[in-house]
Amino acid sequence: MDSNSMRYGFLKEEDSLFDEWEHEKRKAKGRIDFVRDGVVDEERFNSMRPRIVFVLKDTDGGGFDLREFLFCGAWNEKSGYRDGSHTWGPVRRVLRKLYELQGKVFPSDKHESLRGIAAINIKKEAGCQQCPDNLLDEAVKQDGAYIFKQLSFYDQSDTVFICCRTSSQFRAVLENRIAVSKISNKEVAFEAFGAHCAFFESGHHPMLARESEWDERIVRSVEAITGWFGSNTPH
């Protein structure tokens, strides 16, 4: 199915935000490689409980829509080759474990394996292999209001944001805009905001993560947050 046909609901609002956001950045800087991101497939994303959002730094290169790229399983259909395996291979691996945690069957087709998530980059402009913190901090300074508005679209149902060396910038986006509560649950520390959102630091970018350590930390944290969501839901 064409990825464009999957865009409905709040994704229309997200696209409208990107139109405004990109327009403002072009006015300020001229030509830029603005990379859109967010929910890959809204129907599958909304079927997850909790819903999973990976928060990364930026993309290695520009001129594409990250949602379309992930809809095809991190396969560049235009050029005909698969790309991004160093980042999205580990994400796919841990996502399989999160599906098992929710009692769901993980897609056997690699082209469909990343459709149940959302992915948000702090810096929307194209980057390269490494993105130093000062560039991320500058992105928060310039675009914090836009980033926060994008995050607000996700406060509809229980959502976990998995920060990949981005928690300080994520926290800075929320600062002075919404209350954030620090919570420790089952030896897992995370932070909650809004009605249905929580985030934690995974400790590594997926490309640099040690499999057992990174996977275990994410699964344990998501499990604890899921329990916390359940205990805070009115009955």
Secondary structure, DSSP 4 states (H G I P E B T S, - for coil): --GGGG--THHHHHHHHHHHHHHHHHHHHSS--B---EES-HHHHHHSSSEEEEEES--BS-SS-HHHHHHTTSEETTTTEE--HHHHHHHHHHHHHHHHHTT-PPPSSGGGTTTT-EEEES--B-B-S---HHHHHHHHHHHHHHHHHHHHTTTTS-EEEEESS-HHHHHHHHTTTS-EEEEEETTEEEEEETTTEEEEE-SS-GGG--HHHHHHHHHHHHHHHHHHHHHTS--
